[in-house]
Amino acid sequence: MMMVDITIIGAGITGSLIAYDLSRFDLKVLVLEKENDVAEGATGANSAMVHSGHDPKPGTLKCRYNLLGNRMYPDLCRQLKVPYVPIGAYVAATSAEEEVKIAELVRQCEERKVPFEVLDGDEARKIEPNLSDNVTKVLSLPTTGIISPYETTIAAMEEAILNGVELKLGYEVKNIRQDDEGFIINGEISTKVLVNCAGAHCDEITSMLRESPYKVETRKGEYFVLDHLDGSYVNHVIYPVPSVKGKGVLAIPTVHGNVMLGPNSDYCEDKEDDATGSGLDLIRREILKTVKNVPFHKLIHTFAGLRPHIDLNDFYIQEDDQIENFIHVAGIESPGLSAAPAIAKDVVENMIMPKFPECRVKDEYIHRNPFIRMDEMSFEEKQELIGKDPTFGKIVCRCEEISEGQIRDVIRRKCGATTIKGVKMRCRPGMGRCQGGFCEPEVVKILAEELGKTASEITLDRNGSKVCVSAAKEDL
Ligand SMILES: Cc1cc2nc3c(=O)[nH]c(=O)nc-3n(C[C@H](O)[C@H](O)[C@H](O)COP(=O)(O)OP(=O)(O)OC[C@H]3O[C@@H](n4cnc5c(N)ncnc54)[C@H](O)[C@@H]3O)c2cc1C
């Protein structure tokens, strides 16, 4: 029987940041994740925005944690050495009715001390020339940020592992029972404290111990991704005015210089169904409400994410009212990414650590090295790197200009990549115009060499189904 102090179920942004915060303490912490990588749930497919906190309903946990999380992100990303861009956002009104909604949002900003400015349509178009001519008023929210959700999650987990946290990937929690010490998971792990960060499956985890006080259903959001453009298409995130259906269809610059268009929000019965389809038509139409001259000819990719929505319409973050030491971090739909650092801090400081009053902060703490970004290096820095290791001089992905050395680095690290998608999320081969058409066989070969596998054993992603045929043939 494996014995630990704390087990976290789920390695999305909430589970990973809780593990990261706990790794400072002298505790045995285990993270269990059913997929073969971290950030494979909602965390891997979303709008990647750190919302300012202008929008959630007053008095909700969503509002409280969003406001706190927004202020924490710049420091968190600096510590983890991952990108954070304080890009700012425009909420664009196109009618008198929507201008009334803007006035309501202004009141909320004032009450919450969220910085803002109101511009008329023409003023805003001077700064954002691709704003639709129909836009009459804009609420500018300068504290809105953008991040890379998966890089942030990977970095948090990498640092947690460097400081003693154990991560088990491909490990699905199937049953839990209580005993005198706490909980027994799958009959083989004994833990004192159990933290449920299982996203869309939180209710199923809870049902293993008691009747769940909430039911999770998923709402799909689909996106288009635009290729890098010569100039910028938009310089801010452009929101429409929010409605009862949510934040609407946005134009969102990414930290790596692409633009995403989306998402829709449709009920999806299958909690794992992240296929794109009918929602994309709606996005094509709706995006034209707030922006013009959309370069649809630059579309290179589509993807979808699933929001874990609970019937209580707010986050459910608390110790269970019937089962001691069982902590729920459930219903973490938007603005869950923005809120995650504040959720993790609260769960660790106020729900977990009081259970270990004798526990102290460790004397030593190891910081991770940042991912190697050759595109951010000077010519001299690149020459020096290639001098030490010539694999950094061999470009594998021509679209994003990623070298073999960078790919090997992200595989060799703690919480390293084991799939083609895992490499893509960490250092971007396959993210560009050709979508891996040229570089994928080479990535498969490198993965196979590094992991001691054959090319045909290398999988594309968590579904494990699609293997790069041309590289696999070389096994024959
Ligand atoms: C379309 C869309 C757009 C969004 N945009 C934004 C945004 O711009 N800003 C923002 O703040 N928020 C946004 N969100 C919300 C945000 O993405 C989520 O709130 C956040 O990622 C939830 O993180 P999580 O760690 O709680 O859950 P998840 O990321 O879903 O992680 C849960 C993990 O638990 C694992 N798991 C489940 N069951 C088991 C089991 N039995 N055993 C082991 N592991 C298990 C899953 O595999 C998964 O990896 C958006 C969400 C979507 C879908």
Ligand as a Chemical Component Dictionary entry (heavy atoms), coordinates in Angstrom:
data_LIG
# 
_chem_comp.id                   LIG 
_chem_comp.type                 NON-POLYMER 
_chem_comp.pdbx_formal_charge   0 
_chem_comp.three_letter_code    LIG 
# 
loop_
_chem_comp_atom.comp_id 
_chem_comp_atom.atom_id 
_chem_comp_atom.alt_atom_id 
_chem_comp_atom.type_symbol 
_chem_comp_atom.charge 
_chem_comp_atom.model_Cartn_x 
_chem_comp_atom.model_Cartn_y 
_chem_comp_atom.model_Cartn_z 
_chem_comp_atom.pdbx_ordinal 
LIG C1  C1  C 0 -14.145 26.793 -24.076 1  
LIG C2  C2  C 0 -13.606 27.250 -22.758 2  
LIG C3  C3  C 0 -13.117 28.556 -22.607 3  
LIG C4  C4  C 0 -12.631 28.993 -21.378 4  
LIG N1  N1  N 0 -12.014 30.199 -21.298 5  
LIG C5  C5  C 0 -11.509 30.616 -20.114 6  
LIG C6  C6  C 0 -10.797 31.837 -20.011 7  
LIG O1  O1  O 0 -10.471 32.495 -20.996 8  
LIG N2  N2  N 0 -10.436 32.274 -18.784 9  
LIG C7  C7  C 0 -10.738 31.561 -17.656 10 
LIG O2  O2  O 0 -10.454 32.043 -16.570 11 
LIG N3  N3  N 0 -11.324 30.343 -17.734 12 
LIG C8  C8  C 0 -11.700 29.850 -18.931 13 
LIG N4  N4  N 0 -12.272 28.616 -19.032 14 
LIG C9  C9  C 0 -12.400 27.788 -17.837 15 
LIG C10 C10 C 0 -11.098 27.061 -17.489 16 
LIG O3  O3  O 0 -10.531 26.470 -18.636 17 
LIG C11 C11 C 0 -11.405 25.981 -16.451 18 
LIG O4  O4  O 0 -12.109 26.583 -15.400 19 
LIG C12 C12 C 0 -10.157 25.352 -15.872 20 
LIG O5  O5  O 0 -9.277  24.948 -16.877 21 
LIG C13 C13 C 0 -10.556 24.150 -15.016 22 
LIG O6  O6  O 0 -9.386  23.551 -14.536 23 
LIG P1  P1  P 0 -9.457  22.251 -13.623 24 
LIG O7  O7  O 0 -8.070  21.909 -13.279 25 
LIG O8  O8  O 0 -10.395 22.482 -12.484 26 
LIG O9  O9  O 0 -10.146 21.138 -14.531 27 
LIG P2  P2  P 0 -9.556  20.318 -15.780 28 
LIG O10 O10 O 0 -8.575  21.100 -16.528 29 
LIG O11 O11 O 0 -10.724 19.795 -16.541 30 
LIG O12 O12 O 0 -8.762  19.121 -15.108 31 
LIG C14 C14 C 0 -9.403  18.011 -14.514 32 
LIG C15 C15 C 0 -8.477  16.831 -14.654 33 
LIG O13 O13 O 0 -8.987  15.720 -13.895 34 
LIG C16 C16 C 0 -8.687  14.527 -14.596 35 
LIG N5  N5  N 0 -9.577  13.458 -14.121 36 
LIG C17 C17 C 0 -10.924 13.398 -14.236 37 
LIG N6  N6  N 0 -11.388 12.243 -13.698 38 
LIG C18 C18 C 0 -10.319 11.576 -13.221 39 
LIG C19 C19 C 0 -10.164 10.312 -12.570 40 
LIG N7  N7  N 0 -11.211 9.513  -12.309 41 
LIG N8  N8  N 0 -8.905  9.912  -12.215 42 
LIG C20 C20 C 0 -7.828  10.696 -12.479 43 
LIG N9  N9  N 0 -7.932  11.892 -13.117 44 
LIG C21 C21 C 0 -9.158  12.335 -13.478 45 
LIG C22 C22 C 0 -8.964  14.924 -16.049 46 
LIG O14 O14 O 0 -8.345  14.038 -16.956 47 
LIG C23 C23 C 0 -8.391  16.336 -16.102 48 
LIG O15 O15 O 0 -7.045  16.355 -16.523 49 
LIG C24 C24 C 0 -12.707 28.133 -20.261 50 
LIG C25 C25 C 0 -13.148 26.811 -20.426 51 
LIG C26 C26 C 0 -13.549 26.366 -21.667 52 
LIG C27 C27 C 0 -13.895 24.929 -21.866 53 
# 
loop_
_chem_comp_bond.comp_id 
_chem_comp_bond.atom_id_1 
_chem_comp_bond.atom_id_2 
_chem_comp_bond.value_order 
_chem_comp_bond.pdbx_ordinal 
LIG C1  C2  SING 1  
LIG C2  C3  SING 2  
LIG C2  C26 DOUB 3  
LIG C3  C4  DOUB 4  
LIG C4  N1  SING 5  
LIG C4  C24 SING 6  
LIG N1  C5  DOUB 7  
LIG C5  C6  SING 8  
LIG C5  C8  SING 9  
LIG C6  O1  DOUB 10 
LIG C6  N2  SING 11 
LIG N2  C7  SING 12 
LIG C7  O2  DOUB 13 
LIG C7  N3  SING 14 
LIG N3  C8  DOUB 15 
LIG C8  N4  SING 16 
LIG N4  C9  SING 17 
LIG N4  C24 SING 18 
LIG C9  C10 SING 19 
LIG C10 O3  SING 20 
LIG C10 C11 SING 21 
LIG C11 O4  SING 22 
LIG C11 C12 SING 23 
LIG C12 O5  SING 24 
LIG C12 C13 SING 25 
LIG C13 O6  SING 26 
LIG O6  P1  SING 27 
LIG P1  O7  DOUB 28 
LIG P1  O8  SING 29 
LIG P1  O9  SING 30 
LIG O9  P2  SING 31 
LIG P2  O10 DOUB 32 
LIG P2  O11 SING 33 
LIG P2  O12 SING 34 
LIG O12 C14 SING 35 
LIG C14 C15 SING 36 
LIG C15 O13 SING 37 
LIG C15 C23 SING 38 
LIG O13 C16 SING 39 
LIG C16 N5  SING 40 
LIG C16 C22 SING 41 
LIG N5  C17 SING 42 
LIG N5  C21 SING 43 
LIG C17 N6  DOUB 44 
LIG N6  C18 SING 45 
LIG C18 C19 SING 46 
LIG C18 C21 DOUB 47 
LIG C19 N7  SING 48 
LIG C19 N8  DOUB 49 
LIG N8  C20 SING 50 
LIG C20 N9  DOUB 51 
LIG N9  C21 SING 52 
LIG C22 O14 SING 53 
LIG C22 C23 SING 54 
LIG C23 O15 SING 55 
LIG C24 C25 DOUB 56 
LIG C25 C26 SING 57 
LIG C26 C27 SING 58 
# 
